[in-house]
Amino acid sequence: MKVSTSSLVYLAAGVLLLAGCASAPTRYYTLAAPAAPLAAATAGATPLWIEVAPLAVPERLARPQLVVHPAGSSVEAQVDVLEEHRWVSSFESEMRDALSSGIASRLGALDGSRGGRPAAAPVTRISVQVRQFDAVEGSRVEASLGWTVRRGDQARALVCQVNLSEPVTAAGIDAVAQGARRLTSNASAAIARSVAALQSNSDTPCPI
């Protein structure tokens, strides 16, 4: 069967069109840092139990897609919701898990939200509000967080807040996600210090 040149041209064009329409593979990211050894607990000490409440986040961030300011944009209000770049769960769940595991590893604490806590064991409850979380491709990741730390068997509580910033010196969304992970790790460290201060009855208002 003889195939005309025009038919071959149409066939090639159709193949290119289908290739162009194929969706790019979705990339998934996590805010959790690589597992670190738990801090050593004092021998004979009562285990420290913590519970991190579900996070309060701005509505625009309550999604699995990364929300990023594009590089070089002259419009500060412009953001891209990246369908092909996602957290492995919703942003607030991903950050809560990362904060909880980061705090626990730094203090040698046990996470009561995962079950197993004895009914009589005191628990330190941590409520976190993410007031701002902005990622700018090729530039930085910034966040403003507030939190309250309260132990169930004590009347005292600590109320803290911190502004954090991490540089993003490389191009691409992978670098943005790495910056967000480093920032979340720094937030875990700040919250862990406030938990330790509450445990030791320190008079420091908020040791961030």
Secondary structure as UniProt FT lines:
FT   HELIX           5..21
FT   STRAND          27..29
FT   TURN            43..44
FT   STRAND          49..52
FT   HELIX           59..61
FT   STRAND          65..69
FT   TURN            71..72
FT   TURN            76..77
FT   STRAND          80..87
FT   HELIX           91..107
FT   STRAND          110..111
FT   HELIX           112..114
FT   TURN            119..120
FT   STRAND          123..136
FT   TURN            137..139
FT   STRAND          140..151
FT   TURN            152..153
FT   STRAND          157..167
FT   HELIX           173..199
FT   TURN            200..201
//
